[in-house]
Amino acid sequence: MKLHYAPTSPFVRKVMVLLHETGKLDQVELLQVHTTPITPSAEVRASNPLAKIPALERGDGPALYDSRVICAYLNERFGSGLYAGGWDSRVLEATADGIMEAAVLMTYERRLRNEAQQSEDWFEAQKGKVLGACAALNARWISHLQGSLDMGQIAVACALAYVDFRHPNLGWRIGNEALEDWFTTFDSRESMQATRPPES
Ligand SMILES: N[C@@H](CCC(=O)N[C@@H](CS)C(=O)NCC(=O)O)C(=O)O
């Protein structure tokens, strides 16, 4: 299998953490790419018409894309049990993906649009989604986060790590001490250490 990949993407990181946790890293060749909404990669687009990463070429069928689809596929292929929490695992992963989406859009707003184009209202609205989701995780999800490893936990850790990476002053920890404690512990896992994004 071949994974269209960038080390700074939180969506890609979910797949990478899954591969580390399941010990299957050697089954995937990494194809490093650069793609943005403004400068889409033709190479990625050949596998994913949306030109987004991650995209997985699997050899025995059409390429897969969207991190949730890829993670569910790899989980099934490896028999890893990372969705054993059923709908809870799924909705937790969706919540984390929503944090990533909002935080990535905030990054694009600052990096890809000039100052005159940028909207503070829009930026603040995305920030509100991140903070609202973190408050919900802290209020309702700690016992699930502390349970057996699943894809929901992996996704939440990748989402919070991305917020720290690109938006270190966002303040998601304020009022969310249980979530902060959980993240500190999870972030020390080998799979998280091995997938830390480079400074860029
Ligand atoms: N829902 C997608 C989102 C993937 C995504 O937005 N990836 C970003 C990199 S972090 C990307 O490829 N952006 C390029 C673009 O939006 O055109 C997933 O879960 O895989």
PDBQT file of the ligand as one rigid body, heavy atoms in Angstrom, charges set to zero:
ROOT
HETATM    1  N1  LIG A 301     -11.926  14.919   5.686  1.00  0.00    +0.000 N 
HETATM    2  C1  LIG A 301     -10.585  14.734   5.182  1.00  0.00    +0.000 C 
HETATM    3  C2  LIG A 301      -9.794  16.024   5.361  1.00  0.00    +0.000 C 
HETATM    4  C3  LIG A 301      -8.392  15.928   4.784  1.00  0.00    +0.000 C 
HETATM    5  C4  LIG A 301      -7.725  17.297   4.668  1.00  0.00    +0.000 C 
HETATM    6  O1  LIG A 301      -8.379  18.347   4.721  1.00  0.00    +0.000 OA
HETATM    7  N2  LIG A 301      -6.398  17.257   4.518  1.00  0.00    +0.000 N 
HETATM    8  C5  LIG A 301      -5.684  18.492   4.289  1.00  0.00    +0.000 C 
HETATM    9  C6  LIG A 301      -4.271  18.425   4.865  1.00  0.00    +0.000 C 
HETATM   10  S1  LIG A 301      -4.318  18.592   6.633  1.00  0.00    +0.000 SA
HETATM   11  C7  LIG A 301      -5.546  18.692   2.793  1.00  0.00    +0.000 C 
HETATM   12  O2  LIG A 301      -5.217  17.768   2.080  1.00  0.00    +0.000 OA
HETATM   13  N3  LIG A 301      -5.809  19.914   2.312  1.00  0.00    +0.000 N 
HETATM   14  C8  LIG A 301      -5.752  20.256   0.938  1.00  0.00    +0.000 C 
HETATM   15  C9  LIG A 301      -7.047  20.849   0.460  1.00  0.00    +0.000 C 
HETATM   16  O3  LIG A 301      -7.925  21.161   1.291  1.00  0.00    +0.000 OA
HETATM   17  O4  LIG A 301      -7.188  21.015  -0.751  1.00  0.00    +0.000 OA
HETATM   18  C10 LIG A 301      -9.929  13.567   5.908  1.00  0.00    +0.000 C 
HETATM   19  O5  LIG A 301     -10.376  13.202   7.017  1.00  0.00    +0.000 OA
HETATM   20  O6  LIG A 301      -9.011  12.948   5.349  1.00  0.00    +0.000 OA
ENDROOT
TORSDOF 0
